[in-house]
Amino acid sequence: MRNRLALYLDYVITFLLFLVAGLTPLIFFDQMTEFYEMPKMVFLVVTTVLLIGLWIFSWIVKGRIVLTRTPLDIPLLVLLVVVLISTYISPTRYEAIYGNFPRVHGSAVSWVVYILLYFVTVSHLKDLTKIKMFLNVLYGSAVIVAALTLLAFFHAFLPFDFAKAVNFTPTGSTFSTIAFLLLLLPLPILSIITPNKFMPMPLAVVLTILFGVTVALTASVPSLVALLIAFALCFFLSKPHQVKKTLPLFLVTVAVIGLVLALAYVPFSGNALQQLETNFPKEIQLPFSISWNVSVTAFRDNPFFGPGPSSYLFSFTTYKPATFNLLPFWSFSFDTSYNEFLQTLGTLGIFGFLALVYFCIVILVNSWRNLAVDTQDAEQDNTHVLLPAMAMSGLLSIVLLAIHATTLVSLVVTLFILAVLMMAQKSIRERVTELSLGIKASTAGNRQFDLFPIILFVVYVVAAVAVLYTTVTMTMADYYHRMALETANTNGAQTYADLQKAESLNPYVDLYRVDMSQTNFALANAIAARAKPGKNGALNLSTQDRQTIQTLLAQSINEAKASVLLSPRNARNWEVLASIYRNIDGVAQNSLAFSLSAYGQAIQLDTMNPTLRLDVGGIYYITKNYNNAIQYFTDAANLKPDYANAYYNLAIAYRDNNDPVDALAVANQTVVLLQSNTSSPDYKTAVQLQSDLKKAVASAQKTAAANEKATAGQSNSALQNSNLPKVTNLNNPPSVTPAPTVQPNPKAAVPQKSSSTKK
């Protein structure tokens, strides 16, 4: 009876593993803040908890703890220990544990789930039949992913609004799909060269062409190199006599993929495929040089265990070089590095980096040993193609780590492939370890059994209840946050109510606080916009409106303050707080002083961000502190020498500071920066300013319009209207520490003050 129950438990665990392998790349849900990664992680957490529970219960039934040992056990455990230590000492511990919402991949929770899933997998793929079924599930999932990706590429969309994009893919990102397909590609390629029982040749040809074409049409250059490596490994490491037999069919598949690749990238008249490829939005990846700078500097300041998992966003804003501002995506923030090695160095320090290198070395050694398996035993075991194919996939996994940071799908599939590589080796399948504390108990029939599995199960039940409860509450909170986002532009009251539910369920996510702060501000601003003009041009508010605005603004400020308390290293949170203060100066005394203080904190965390300097300069401009405005506008231009908005505001500030000569010099530079699009309103505005300043310099008179304000000082907030009555007083404004002056780049055209200008 016990043996039969144990057998049934193994069947259930194996079935759940197949379910995880097949559904993880496919799951997406548009009722969460992030449609792909978050639903996949929730699914993985729940299924992994169930798998661990069933596994421990099977030990109780068997009367002993049975584990399968693989060469990757120690590297993964070392990496897990480093992750846990780094999480414990991290200055951003909540983000380190759960991720920087809505991104959860790379957090401590995700690493625990991935590694536990690997151990469950290797302990239950006990025979080649299960391995073949497991691979069939993976390939079935990959076929669906590739088909949906190609359909979207050719503008055949699923009936969902969010899926109507040419780069839609169920995995959540183009790289995730590419990594998924590349890791599975060696087996069908080798099956073309060497016929085998694992994969029929017709199926191998179809899979090779489908996967290869999908990668060719959607991949970046590094991924195309990985595709070439996959074909080269399979071709050059196969036996010459096998290659000769199937060379024509192999060349046909290569020719088909090569033809598609050529048509996608070679422009000529009537080439529709090339137009589709050109219009396909490729993923923006942080350049290697910027990643190196950020990761090495983060390593310098946190050398041993790094600043913690999921902390790369904070390191990026703090350590990015000024050269980043010259890139087309200078206004973006990145939470991942160029590749996984730099990502690990920048988040887990030298110990995490060495653990990852150790992990890769073990993969390399084990894969190399199995690249040319063609022994009689292997043929009898039907692994003479499976082992070399999985070994090549193992090598490709290292290549993928070197060309891109991991994603949830890419890492999970990598661990599944490595598990198959391990268990395809008969020597490892038979490597079983039994654990026991030596604590025995006896039944009524004096039959002894080990208490260790029972103790583990009790601990598991307690932990599982806590994990599942936390998962459910966090998932529901994220659901309500998504509902709030959907009604943000149509129903402010419903948005407010949904955000309240999200915060009550999960009060530790700074993103929810930021959105609640902005919602309160938007509601107050809407009331202020309804104010009616009274005597002497003043705007009147009813007593009820004043009280409502005061309450909403207090809540807005408190929520923004809560966000910076929850995540003080997040420059975005400080920027939102500063923006709230800045946009209520019409109804709140001393708000601009508080705004400058918050902007100062944001600048300390995001030193190379020119937009923050521009915003601070705008505050000084509207308060007629032109010298400080000029300093911050100049800093913004020095940080980004092609920042036309900074030059325009600097010219305005010089002009209103009675310095038309320097104003004209800067205005000339503004026109030069905007002349690529002479029909744009910005260009026409800059040309008009240039013309006015030329007249002012020629006549030595100030001709600026009295009512004109710099763009950085403008706002759409009704609460900035100076004609509104004051409804709140922000007492004791903080002292403001000026940001350090940014030195100009000698190679860039940066505005220089003329010798005739007085300071």
N, C-alpha and C positions, 0 to 999 in steps of 0.2 A: 504493500500500500504506500509506504513512504517513498519507495523508488518510483512508483507511478506518479505520485504527486510531484516529486522532484522533476520528473520528465515533463509533466504538464507546465510547471513553472518555467522550465527552460524554453518550452515552446512559446509561452506568452512573452517572455523577455525577448526572444528572437523576433517575434512578430512586432513588438514595440520598436525594436531597433530598426527593422525594415521600414516601419512607419516614419521614424525620425529621419532616416536616410532619404526616403522618397519625398517627404513633405517639407522638410526644412528649406530647400531652395525655392519651393513653390508658394509658400504661405505669404500672403499680404492681406492687410485689413485697413480699409480707408476710414475707420472710425477711431483711429488713434493718431496722436500728434505726428508720429513718423510711421508711414504706411508699411514699411518693410522690416527694418531691423528690430523694432520693438515687438511686433507680433511674433517674429521668429524666436526672439529670446524668451518671451513668455511661454511659447510652445516648448522650447528646449528645457526651460526650468521645470515645468510641470512634468514632462515626460521623463526627465532625468531623475527627479524625485521618485516617481513611480518605479522606474527601473532599479534604482538603488534599493528601494523597499522590497521589491520582489526578489532581488538578488540576495539580500540579507535573509529574507524569509526562507529562501531555498537552502541557505546554509543551516538554518534551524532544522529543516526537514531532513537534510542529508546528515546532520549531526556533526558537521565540521565546516570550517572555512576553507574554501578552495579558490586559489588565485592562479591565473596564468601569468608567468613572468616573461617579459619581453625586454630587449635591449633598450627600449625607449622609456622604461619605467623610471629609472633613476633621473635621466635628464628632465622628464616632465615633473617629477616630484621636486627636484631642485628648483625648477622654474616656478612652481607653485609656492614653495617656501619663500622665495624672493618676492613674489607678488604679495603675499600676505604680510611680510615684514615691511615692505614698501608702503602698503596700505595703512598699516598701523602707525607709522611715523609720518605719514603724509600731512602736509598743512591743509590739504583739501580732502579730508577723510571721507566725507559723504560722497563726493564725486568719485573718489578712488574706489569706494565699495560698489556703488550702483551705476556709475557712469555720469557723464555730463549730459543730462537729459536734453533732447530725447535720444541721444546716442548712448548706447549701453555696451557696445562691443569694446573690448579692451579693459573693462572694469574688472575688479577682483571677482565679482560674482560670475562674470562671463568666463574667466579663466578657470574657476572652480568647476563650472558646468562642463566646459570643453574637456578638461582632463578626466573628470569622473566618467564622462561619456566614452572616452577612449578606453578606460579600464573595463567598463562594462562590455564594450564591443569585443575586445580581445579575449575576454573570458567566455564568450558565447559563440564565436565563430570557430567551432571546434572541428569542423570537417569541411571538405571541399564542396559538398552539396550546399551547405549553408553559405559558404563564401560565394558560390556561383549565384545563388538566389539574391544575396546581398548586392552583388555587382549588377545583377539584372535590374534591381530596384533603382540603383544609382543611375544606370544608363537610361532607364525609362524616364526618370525625372529630368535627366539632361536633355533628352529628346524633346520633351515638352518645353523646357526653357529655351532651347535653341530655336524651336519652331515659333514660339511666341515672340522671341527677339527678332527673328527674320520677318515675321508678319508686320511687326511695328516698324521695322526699317523700311519696308515697302508700303507703309501707310495703310496697312490693314489692321485696324485697332480693335481691342476688346471693348465691349459696351460699358465702359466706366470712364468718367470724365478724366480721372487722374492717369488712366492708361492710354489716353489719346495723345501720346508723344512718341516721336520716332525712336527715342532711346529707352522706351519702356522695356523692362525685363523683370520677371517675377523675383529674381534674386535681389533686386534693389539697386544694383549698380552694374555698369557695363563691365568693370573689372571683375566683379564677383562671377558674372556669367563666363567671362573669358577664362578665369582661373578654373572654374568648374569643368569646362569643356577640355581645357588643356590637360588637366590631371587625368581625365578619362581617355584621352586620345591615344596613348601608346598601345593599349590592348587591341583596339580595332586595326591600327596600322600593322602591328606584328601579326595579327590574325590574317591579314592579306598576304603577308610574306610567308608565314608559316601556318598552314591549316591546322586547326585544333578543335577539340570538343567544347571548349569554353565559348567560342563565338563562331558561328557559321560565316563563311567568306562573304556571301551576299550581304548579310547584315553588317559585317565589318566595313565593306565598301560604302554602304549607305551612311553609316555612322561617321566614317572618316570624312566623307565629303560634306555632310551636314555640319559637323563640328568645325571642320577646317574653313568652310565658307563663312560661317557665322563669325569666327574669329577674324578672318580676313577683312570682313566688311565693317567690323565695329572696333577693332583693336587699335591701340596706339603703336608707335614704332617699337618700344621695348617688348610689348606683347607679341608683335609679329616676329621679333627675333626669337622669342620663346617658342613660337609655332615652328619656326625653322629648326630650332634645336630638337624639338620633338621628332620631326621627320628624320633629321640627321642621325639621332641616336638609334632610332629603329632601323634605319637602313645600314649604317656602318657597323652596328654591333650584331647584326644577324649573320647567320652562317652563309658563306658565299654560295653553296650549292642550293640553299633555299631561295636566295635572292634571284638566282638565274631562272628558277622554275616559275616564279610569280612576278618577275620584273615588269612585263607588259601591263598587268593589272595595277601594279603599284604606280607605274608611271602615268596611267590614266587618271588615277585619283589626284596625283600631284599636278597633272596638267589642268584638271578641272579647277582645282583651288588656285593654281597660278594664273589661269585665265581670268577668273573672277577678280583676283587681286589686281591684275593689270588693268582690267576694265574699270575698276573702282578708282584707280589712281592716275591713269593716263588720260588726259583731257583731249578730246577731239569732237568734231561737230556731230551732234546727234547722240552723244554718249549719255544716256539717261542715268545709268548706274553711277557714273562719276559725279553727276549732279546730286544724286541721293547721298553719296558718300560725303561730298563736300558739305551738304546741309545737315549731316548727322552730327549732333553736339557731342564732342568728345569730353571725357572727364578732365577736369582741371586738376593737375597734380602739382604739388609744391615742388619747385625745382630742387635738384640735389644740392646745389651750392647754398641755397637758403636753408634747407633742412639741416645741412651739416653745421651751419653757423648756429642755428637754434639748438640743436641737440648737443653739440659740444659745449656751448655756453651753459645749458642746463646741467650737463654733466659736471662742469667746473664748479657750479654752485652746490650741487647735490651729488657728490662723486660716487657714493657707495650704493645706495638704494634708490636714488633719484627722487623727484618730487612726488611720485606716486602714479598709479595707473590712472588713465583718463585725464592726465594733467597737461597733455601736449598743447592744448589750446592756450592755456595760461602761459606756458613757456614761449609759445609762438608770439603772442602779443608783447611779451616782455623782452624777448631777445632777438626778434627779427631785425635784420640790418636795414639801413636806409635805402639800399639798392632795391629792396622789395617794392618800394613805391614807384619804381620805373616800369614795373610789369603791368600788363593790361588788367590784371585782376588784383590791383593793389588795394582795393577796398574790401577784399574778402578776408575772412579769418579761417585758418586751417586748424583742425584738431588731429590731423595725422601728418606724419612725415613722408618723405619721398619713398622710403622702404621700411621694412619691419626692423631692420638692424638699427637704423637711426631712430626709429620710433622707440625701440626698447632702450637704447642708450639714453634718450632724452626723458624717459619716464621711469625706468627701473634702475638706472645707474649702471655702473660697471659690473655688478654682480648679475643683474638681469641680462646684460649684454653677453657676458661669459656663459650664462646658462643657455641662452639662445644659440650661441656658437657651439656649445657642447651638444645640444640637441641636433644641430645640423651636421656635426661631425659624425655622430652615431648614425644618422640617416645616410650620410655619404658612404660610410664604411660598409654598412649593411647592404645598401643598394649596389655598390660596386661588386660585392661578393656574388650577387645574384644576377648580374647583367648577362652573363653568358651561360646560364644553367641549361645544359642539354644532355644531362647524364641519363643513363638507363633508368635509374630510380625515379628521376623527375618525369620521364616519359610515362613510366608505369603509374605515377601519381597524378598524371595529367597537369603537371605544373611547369612543363618545359616552355610554355609560352606565358603563362600567368605570372610566374616569378620574374622573368626579365621585364615584362610589361609594367608590373608594379614597381620594380626597381627603377625603371626609367621615370615613372611617375614620381617616385621619391626624389630623384635628381631634379625633376622639373619643379617640385615643391620648393626646393632651395633656390632655384632660379626665380620663382615667383616672389619669394621673400626678399630677393635682392632688387627687384624692379618695382615693387609696390608694397605699401603697408597692407597688412591682412584686413580682410573683412570677415563678418560673421560666417558667411557662406564659404568663403575660400578657406578659412581655418578649419571649420567643421569637416568639409570635404577632404582637406589635407589629412586630418587625423583619421578619418575613415579609410582613406587609401593606405595610410601607413599601417593601420590595423590589419588590413588585408595583406599587405606585404609581410608583416610579421607572422600572421597565422597561415599564410601559404607555405611557410617553411615547416616541414614536419618536425624538425628538432625543437622548434619553439612551441608548436602545438602540444608537444608532450612534456613541456617544462612546466610542471604544476607544483605549487607550494601550498602546504597546509599550515594554518596559523592556529595557535591555541595558547591560552594563559595557564593551562593546567588545572583550571577550576572545573571539577566534575560534580554531577548530581546523579541521583539514582531514581528510577521509576519504581512503581509498586512491585514490579517483577524483578527488581534488583539489576535492571539494565542501566548502565551508566551512559551519560551523554554530556557533551561539552556545553558549559554555561556561557562561553564567550559569545557565540552568535546571538543568544537571547539578550545578553547585556547590550550588544551592539544594536539590536532591534529596538530595545527600549529607548536608547539614546536617539536612534533614528526617528522614532515616532515623535519625540519631543521636538527635535530639530525640524522635521517635515511639517509639523503643524505650524511652527513659526514661519518657515519659508513660504508655505502655501498661503498663509494668511497675509503675509507681507506682499506676496505676488498679486493676490487678488485685489488688495486695497490700492496698490500702486497702479495696477491695470485700470481699475475703475476711475482713479484720479485722472489718469491720462485720457480715458474716454471722455470724461466731462470737460477736460481741457480742450480736446478736439471739438466737442460740441460748442464750446465757447468761441472757438476760432471761426466756426461756420456761421455763427449768428452775429459776429462782431460788427459787420457793416449794415445790418438790418434791424437788429433788436438788442439795444444796449442793455436793457433790463435783464433779458434772458442770458446774455453773455456774463453779466455780473453774477447772476444766480449760479450758473454753471461753474464759474471760476471759484466761487465760494465753496461749492461742493468739492472741487478738485483740491483746494487748499486744506479743507477739513480732513480729507482722506490722506493727503500726503503734504504736510506743511513744510517739508524740507527741500522742496525743489524751487530754486531761485527763479526759474523760467515762469512758473505760475505766479510768483509774486510780481515779477516785472509786468506781466500781462494784466494782472489785477490793478497795478498802479496806473498803467496807461488807460485802462477802462474807466477807473474813477476819474482820471483827468479828463477823458473825452466826455463823460457825462456832465462834469462841471462846466466844461467849455461850451457844451451845447446849451446849457442854461444861460451862461453869460452872453452867448450870441443872440439870445432873445431879448436882451435888455433894451428898453425904450429910451430915446433921447428926452432929456428934461431941460430945465433952464440952464442957460449959459453953456450949452453944448454937453453938459454932463449926462451920463447914462444912469438911469434909475433901475434899481433892483428892489423887488418886494422883500419884506422881512423874511418870508418863507424861502425865497430864492437865495437870499444871503446865507441863511442857516444851512440850506442844502449844499450850496457851493462850499461853505466852510467845512462841512462834514466830509464832503467828497474829496476836497483837497487834502484834508488831514489824513484821510485813508490813503490817498494816492501817495503822499509823502511817506507815511508809515510803511506801506507795502514796498516802496522803493528802498527805504532804509533796511527793511527785513531782507531784501534780496542781497544787499551788500554785506549784511551780517552772515547770511547763509553761505555766500560765495565771495569773500572779500578780494580774491585774486582775479575776479572776472571784471575786466575793464568796461564791458558793456553795461553791467549793473550800475557802476558809478556814472557812466555817461547818461543813462536813463534818469538817475536821480538828479543829475545836473540839469538835464533838459526840463524836468518837471519844475524845478526851482526857477529856471530861466523863463519859462512860459507862463508864470503866474505873477510876474512883477507888476501887472496892472492892478491886482487885488491883494497882494501880500507885500508888506514892507520888509526890506532887508533880503528879499529872495535872491537878488543877483549876487550878494556876498556869499550866500550858501551855495549858489550855483558855481561860482568861481572856485570855492573850496572843493566841491565834488569833482569838478573838471580837473583840478590839480591832482586828486587821487587817481583819476582815470589816466592822466598823462604819465604819472609815475609807473603805472602798470602797462601802458601802451605808448612808450616814449616816442616811437617813430611814426605815430599816426598823425598825418597833417590835418585831418579833419577836426581833431580835437583842438589843435592850435587855432584853426580858423574859427571855431565856435567861441573860444575864449576871446579872440580878437574882436569878434562881433559884439560880445558883451561890453568890452571896453569902448568900442566905437559908439554904441547907443548911449553910453554914459558920458560921451565926449572926452574920454581919456585917450586922446589920439596917440600919445607917445607909446603907451602900452599896447594899443591896438596895432600900431605899426610894427612893434617888436614881434607880436604873435603872428601877424600876417606874414612878416618876413620869415619867421621860423617855418611857417607852413610852406612857403615857397622854397626855402632851402631844403626841407625834407622831401619835397616833390617838385623838382625844377620845371616840370611840364604841367603844373597845376594852375590852369587859367583862372579859376575862381579865386585862388589866393592872390594872384597878381592883380586882378580886378579890384578886390577889396583893399589891397595895399595902395593902389592908385587913388581910390576914393579917400582913404585915410590920410594920405599925403596931401591931397587936395584940400580937405577940410582942416588940415593942420597948417594951412597957408604955405604950402610948399609945392607950387604948381610945376616946378622944374623936375623934381624927382617923380611927381605924379605922372608927368608926361612920359618920362623914361620907362616907368613901369607899365603904363598904358600901352606904349609901343610894343612891349614884350607880350602883353595880353593879346593884342591883335595878331602878332606873329603866331602865337600858340593856337589861335582859333581860325586861322586863315585856311585851314584844310576844308572847312565847310562854310563858305562865304554866305550861304543862304540861311544859316541858323540865326535865331533871335539873339543868341549870346554874342555872335560876331557883330551883328548890327549895333547892339548896345555898346560893345567895346569900341567900335569905330566912332560912334557918336561921342563917347567919353574922350577918345583921343582927339577928335576935332575940337571939342570944347576946351580941352587943356591946351591945345596949340594956340587957340585964341587968347586964353588966359596968360600964357607965357609971353605971347607977342605984345599984349597990352599991359602986362604986369598987374592984372586985376583978377580978382577971384570971380569966376562966373558960374560956380556950381549952383545948382538949384537947391534952395534952402530945405525943401522937403524930401530930398533924395537920401536914401539910406543905403548902406552897404548890404549886399546880398546876405552876408553872414549875420547881419543884425536883424533881418526880417524874419517874420514868423506868421503862421496862419492862426495862431492861438488868439481867440477872443479875450482870453484872460490876460493878454498883454496890453490891452487897451488902457491907456493912462486915464481915460475919462470915466472908467469904472470906479465905484467907491471901494475903499479898502475893507475887506471882510475878515482879514486875518493878519496877525503881526508875528513874524518870525523873530523872536527876541535873540539877543546875544549872537550876532553874526560872527562866524569864525574868522580868524586871521587867515589871510591868503598868502601862501608862499609861492613866489613867481617860479615858473618852470625855467630850467636852465636854457640859455640861448643856444640855438642850433647854428653851428658853423656852416657856411655855404660850401658846397662842393666846388672846388676850383675848376673842374671840368664842365660844370653846368652854367648856363646863363642865368645867374641869380641877380636880382636887383641890387645895385650898389648905390649908396647914398652919394649924391654929388657934393663936391667940395664947397659949393655955394650955399648949401642948405644949413640953416642954423639948427642946433640941437636944443 
